Amino acid sequence: MCGIAAIIDTAPSADTERQLERRDRELLGMLGRIRHRGDPECFAERSVGTGAALGTNRLAIVDREHAQQPQTDAQGQIRVAYNGELYGFGTVRKELEDLGHTFRTASDTEVLIHGYLEWGEKLLDRLNGMFAFVLHDLRDGTFLAARDHVGIKPLYYVRRGTAYYFASEQKCLLTYDAPIHTVSPGTYLKDGREQRYFSLSTQPRDIGPQDAVATYRRLFDEAVRQQVDTDLPLAVTFSGGIDSAAVLHTARRFHPAVTAFTIGFEGSADVEVAERYCREEGIAHVVARLDRQELIDAIPEVVHGAEFFEAIDAMDTCVGQFAFRLVKQHGFKLALCGEGSDEVNAGYDLFRQHDDPVGLMRYRVHNLHRTDLQRVDRSSMMHSVETRVPFMDRHLLEFAYSVPMDLKLRDGQDKWLLREAFRGRLPSYLVDRPKIRMPDGSGLKNTLVDYARTQGGVEPGLGADIGVDTPEGAFFLQQYLKAGFPMPRERHKRAGYDYSANGYFEFVS
């Protein structure tokens, strides 16, 4: 897991030493803005040459001693800067070895190099993981920039003339007077054109309830097993809901050193349930109480770090980043979480109220890369913690996305498929616990909404042209603009799709 930056000129000329030095300084400046995305001792690992400069702030997880970046093959034909993790990459590596490729490290990064040499961009069809990478082919000066299937890891770019500038976060690109583009999930950029390599099927799967539950359970187990395949100790952010409980339970089956982390206000529902389960199961558990003033004080840092202008996303990140700060304080650099389950498994109350719950699922899943998955990436990487999301495993997501809606919303029960997959594995008070949104379960409720609504100095009508229509929305948009980001071209949230058409959320706890 890393932060990456790259400068690639598609029409390079013979660079002078001074030009190479200038490009190196430029790359170093980009990496400096995302220093938090790696270990201090692995800051700005980089390679600069004619036509391209690639760099990485490496958070060493796999083959920590030998996986320095950017990596290249023995002949120096390919260079890659890579952020992410490939799950089960040993299978692809074995296939490449059988084809005659020789590896010099045990890292997943090197699989990208040899895979590209063998298959070109078709390599992407073989990958399961969370990733964003920029690969430069020195044989012909071309590049391949790619992002994982659902956008767990971020990748942005600007284009100036014949040069492309890539980075893990938008803040690296603000100095360039050019529009910032997002590499879309499941796509790659090659020769200036974006091509899709992954799509989720919109055809409902013909499957019965028992087979669906059994298949979901098997795929979930395999997703978690691959994601906990590490010698590092693991943290699981645990809210006391079924999503994170499923992750916690399964992680403990396949890894010997798992600790649960829970945050919330004093007396909050999430903390009480999480403490009960961990106590009953003898799970190592770290709990921290949230403080209103700390959350308020964190707003400017969070908006800048997480790059959010939507009020809901920014407020959720104010809470979430405290969980990962706690994880970091206790010496962990690798965590798992339950994000993405509600979107694909129809977990929100909006699904029961919506005229087209299948359409809502598709919208929510395909919007995750700029909402909840962005929140997980930024809030964890602000504290140099890699966080994996088992519910977004490529194979599990492909299956769950195609399961008929009547196996997700069944007899008035949301998330029926997931609940039945874990019935008997988890206690009934977790399996049957009603969905409680984070602001409610953590005890946050309207704390930050009320604060934002009372702040003066917000320009009247700010954001009205893109649909911002609440005082708290205007407040957080102003914070975003103050952080130096450009005015968004569109909203990332829709009433009736991301939140109640009547406003924020209704609280049940």
N, C-alpha and C positions, 0 to 999 in steps of 0.2 A: 504494500500500500504506500502510495507516494503522492507527491505533487509534481507535475511535469510542466515543462515549457519547451517550446521549439520555435525556431525561425527557419523557414525553408524558402529559398528563392528558386522558382522554377525556371528562371533564365539566368543562371549564374555566369559571372565572368571570372577571370583570374583575379582573385582577391590579393591585395597587398597585405603585408603584415599589419599595417595600421588598420585596415578594414576588418581584418580578423579580430584584432584587439577590440575594436568598437563593437562588433557583433557579440563578442564574449561579454563585454560590459553590459550590453543591452539584455542579454540572456540572464546574466547574474542579477540584474535589477528585477526582472520578472520573477525569478525564483525567490528573491528576497521578500516579495510581497506575500508569498505562501510558505514561508519558512516553517510555519506550524505543522505542515503536512508531512514532516519527516523527523527522524532522529537528528539531534544537533550535530552529531559526529558524521552524519551522512548528508549534510547540506551541500547543495550545488555540485553534485557529481555531474560532470558535463563533458561534452565533446564538441569542438568547434572546428569547422573546416570550410573549404570552398563550397558555397551554395547552401550550407545548412549548419545550424547549431542546435544541439539537443541537450536538455538538462533535466535532472531529477533531484528532488529532495526525498531521499529514500527512508521510509519507515520499514526497517528490516524485519521481515517476518519469516520468509522462506529462504533457506540457505543463506543465513545472515552474514556469514563470513566471506562468501565468494560471489554474491549476486550484485556486485557494483554495477551501476548504470552510468551512461547508456551502454548497453551491451552490443557486441558485434560478433560475427562469425570469424572463424580462424583466418579466412581469406580477406576479411575487411570489406565484404560486399554490402552488408546490411548493418544499419545501426537503428536501435529502437530505444525510445523513452517510454516507460510503461508504468501505469498506475493501476493496481488491482490485484486480484487473485483468480487463478484458474483452478477450478475444482476437478479432481480426478485427472489432472493433466498427465499423469504417468501413462495413461492409456495412449494418448496422442504421442508422447515421447517414445514409447515402445514401438509404435507404428513407424515413426521416423527412423529409429535405430535399425529396424528391420529393412528399411529402404536404403541404409548405408550412411546415415548421418551420425556424426560423433559429437557428443556433448562434453563441455568442459566444466559445467556447474550442475548443481541439482535444482536449479531454480526454474520456475514456470516462465520467466522472462525469455529464457533461451529457446523455449518451445515456439515462441512467436517467430523468432528468427529463422529456425530451420523449417518450421511450418510454411512460412512465406516463401522460402527458397524452393520448397517442394510443390506447393499448391497455389501460390499467389494469394489473392484475396479469398479464395475458396477455403482457406484455412479457417475463416470465421465460422463456417458451418460446423466445425468440429469442436468449438469452444463452448464450455459451460462455466460461467463465472461472473464476476463483476470487474469491468475493466474499461480503460480508455488508454489508447496508445497512439504514438506517432512513429512511423517507421520510414526511414529514408533509404532508398535503394541507390547506392553509389554507382551501380553499373550504368544507369541511364538518367540519374538525377530525379527520378519520380519519388512520390511519397504515398503512403497509405495512412490515413488517420481514421481510427475506428472506435466505436463505443459499444458497450454490451447491449444485450437484447432488450432490456427495459429501462436502461438509463440509470443504473445504480451509481455508477461513477461518472463524473462530469467531464465535459470537454467543450471548450469554446475556441473561437478563432476570429481573427480579422484578416482582411486582405487589403494590401496596399500595392498596387501595381502587380508585379509578378511575384511578390513575396507574401507568404502566409505566416501568421503568428498564432501559435496554439498555446493554450494554458488550461490548467485544471480549474481556475477560478477567474471570474470576469475582472477582478481587481488588477490582475496582471496586465490587462489589455487597455486600461483606461487612458493611458498616455498616448495611444494612437488615435488620430483623428479619423476614425472609420467606424462603421456599425459593427457591433459585436454579434456574431452568429453562434448558434448552438448546434453542435453536431447532434442530430436526432438519435434517439435510442434505436438500436438494431440497424444502424446504417454505417457506411464508411464513406470517406471522402477520398477520391482518387482522380487525378487529372482535372481538378477543379469541379468535379461533378459528384453529387451525393447519390449513393446507390443503397437501396435497402437490401439487407441480406437475411433479415428475420421478420416474420409476421406471425401474429397469433390468428389461428383459424376462427372464423365467425360461424362455422358449422357446428351446431350442437352435437355432442357425442351421444351415440346410442348406447346407453349403459343403464343398468338397474341399480337400485339403492345399495344392495350388498356389495356388488362388484365395485361400485364407486367408492364406498367407504374403505374397502380393502386396498384398492389401488392407491387412494390418497394416502393411507397410512404407510404403505410401502415406499412411495415416492418421497414422503416427508422424512421418513427415517433415513433414506439414502441421502437426501439433501443435507440433513444435519450431520450425518456421519462424515460426509466429505468435507463439510465446513469446519468440523472440529478436529480434523486431521492435522494436528500440530503438537509440538512439544512444549508450547507456551501455556501457562495457565489461562483459563477463560473466565470472562465476566459475562453475565447475562442481565440485561436491564429488564427488571421484572415488576410489572404493574399490578399483578394479581388477577389479570384477565386471562382468558383462555389462550390467546395468541402467545403471549410471552411465557405462560405456564407450559404450553406445548413445547416451546423451544427449550425451556429450562429442563423439563423432564427428559427430553430426548438427548440433549447435550450430555446430561449426566450418565446416560446409558453408554455413550461412546467416548467419554473423556473422563479421566480420573480427578481432575482439579477444576471444579466449576464453582464460582461464587455468584450469588444473586445480589443485585444492587437495586434498591428501591428509594425513590424520593417522593416527598409529599408534605403538605402542611400537617400540623399536629391534628390528630383525630380524623384524618382523611380516610376514605373507604379503601383506597388502593393499599395504603400502608397496613391497615388492619388485616386485610385478607392475605397480603403477601407475607406478613409476619406469621400468621397462623400456619400457612402451608410450609414455609421453611422450618418452622419449629417442629411440626409434625413429621417432616421428612428428614430432619437432621441436616439441612442444607446450610452451608456457610452463607451468611446473609449480612449485608451492610445496608443500613438505613440512615438517611439524612433528612432532616426537616427543612423545608423551604422557608425563606424569609421574604416578606413582601418588599422591603426596601432593597434587598440584594437583587431581586428580580427587576425592579425599576431601574436601579443603577446600571444594570447590565444591558439595557436596551440599545444604546449607541454601539457598543462593542458587538453585540449580537447581530444587529442589522448590517453592520459592515462585514462581519465575519461570515454570516450565513447568506448574505446577498438577497434578502427578502424585502419586498415592499408590501406584500399582502399582510394585513393585520393578523389574521389567524396563524399563518405560517410563522411570522416573527414572534408572536406571543408563545406559540408552542415551543419554538426554539429557545426562548428565554428560560423555559423550564427544562427542556431536554438537555441543554448543554451543561446544566448543573449535574446531571446524572453522569455524564462522561468526564466531567472534572473530578467527580468522586472516584470513578473507575481509575483515572490516571493517578490520583493521589494515593491509591492503594497498590500501585505498582503494576497495573495491568496495561497492556498495549493492544489487546485483542478482545473484542466483545461480539455478542450476538444479540439480536433484538427481534421483535415480532411484527415489524412494520410490513405493510402490504397485504396482510391477511384480510382486513375489513373490505378492501376494495374488490378483491377477487372472490371473496366468499360471502358477499352481501351482508356485511356486519353492521352497517349503520342504519339508524331508524329511517333515513331517507329512502332506503330501498323498499321498505314496506309502504311508503307513501307515494312512490313514484309511479307514473303511468307506464314507464318502460324500464323496469329494473335491469334488463339485459343491456340496454343502451347506456344506462347509468354506470353499470360495471365497466363497460368498454371505455367510457369517458374517464372514469376514475383511474383505471389501470394505466391508460395512456397519458394521463396527466401527472402520474406519480413522480416522474423525473424532475419536475419543477416544483413539486410540493413536498410530500413526505420523504421521498428518497433524497431530495436535496437537503432537507432538514437533517436527516440521519448523517449524511456525508459531512456537512459543514459542522454540525454541533459536535460530532465526535472528533473530526480532524482538527477542530480548534484546539483540542487537547491532545493531539497526536495519538489518537486511539483508532485503530481499524475496527469497523463494525460491519458484520456480515448479516445478511437478511435472508434466512432460509426460505421464507414464503415466496421469495422472488427467484428461487432456483429455476433455471430454464425449463427443465423437464417437468417439475412440479407445477409451474405456472402454466405451461402449455396444456397440461391435463385439467387443472382446476378451471382455467378460463373457458374450456369447452364443455364442462359438466352442465347439464340442463339446470336452469334457474330453480326448478321445483325441487331440486336436491340441495339447494342452498337456503331458500326460503320455503320451509315445509311445515304445514300445519301450524302456521303462525310463528314458527321458530326460525330466527335468523341463524346463519352459520351452521345449519343442520349438518352438513357434510363434515366439517371440522369437529363439531361437538361429538358426533357419533364415532369419528375416528379415534377420539381420545376418551370415550366412555369406557371405564374400566381401568384406564391408565392414570387418570386424574380423579380426585374426589369430586363428588357431585356438586359441591358448592363452587367449584371452579368450572366444571363442564357446563353447568346450567346457570352460571352467573350472567345476568343481563349485561349487554354492552353498555359501558359507561365511558364516555369520551374523556380524554386526558384532562381537560380543564375541570371537569366535574370530579373524577376519581381522585385526582391529586389534591383537590381542595383549592385549586387556583380560582375557579369560577370566574367572576367578573373583575378580579383584582386589577389586571392590566387594562381591560376595557375601560373601567371607570377612571383609571389614571389618565389614559390617553384622551378621554372625552373632556377632561377638565384642563388640559394644557392649552394655553393661549399661544398666540404667535403663528398659528397655522393659516396659511394663505386661503382665503375663502374660495371654495370651488376647486381646490387643488385636486387634480385627477378626475374631475367630472367628465372630461372628454373621453376617458377610457372606462367610465362606469364606476369610479370610486364614489360612493354615496353615503358614507357614514363619517362622523368625526374621527373615530379611531382609525378608519381607513386613510383619511387625509393625514393624520398625525404620523402614521408609520411610513407613508409615502414620502412625507417631508424628511423623516429621518434617513430614508434611503437616498434621497437626493443630496442631503447634507453630507452623506458618506462619499459622495463623488460619482455615484452611478447616474447614467442618463435616464431621462423620463421613459418609462416603459411604453411599448407600443400597444400593449393589450393587457388585460387582467389575466391572472392565472387561476381565479376562482369565479364560480358562477352560482348565483342564488338558485336554490332548489337542486343543485348538483353537488356543491361542496358544503353548503350550510343551509339552514332553514330559510325559506323565502321570506319569512317574517323577521329575519335578523340573525342573531348569534345562535347560541344553543340553549335548549331547555335542559335544566339540571334535574337529576333524579335522585341523587344521593344526599 
